[in-house]
């Protein structure tokens, strides 16, 4: 048995995602259309959000050269 707690489940809204990844709204949605960015989850009829774990994983998988260009 481990003493590690499960990762916290936090939902990020679009402005925070933009700030964290350094991309604009249009860039995020263009990358989602190409399958290059995590898709959001539906929070309500008019609201979406991204799992922080999905965004963290996406950032960690980016090649170092790409991360340095952001």
Phi, psi and omega in degrees: 000136180256158179265005181287135176271152179296153179299145180291143180262102182240138178257131179254135175273165188307313181302323179288322177297315178303315181296316183293319185265347178074026179240154177281168178304312183295323178294318179299312182291326176294319178292324177296319181297331179268001181076022184255004181215145181301143178275148179283169173253151181279125178262327176200187180298330185239010183227137175232163177205164179248141174292132180301324179297323178295318180292316178300316179296318179299315180297318181292335181273351181291137175300147183304319180299321179292317179299324180288337180279339183290000000 
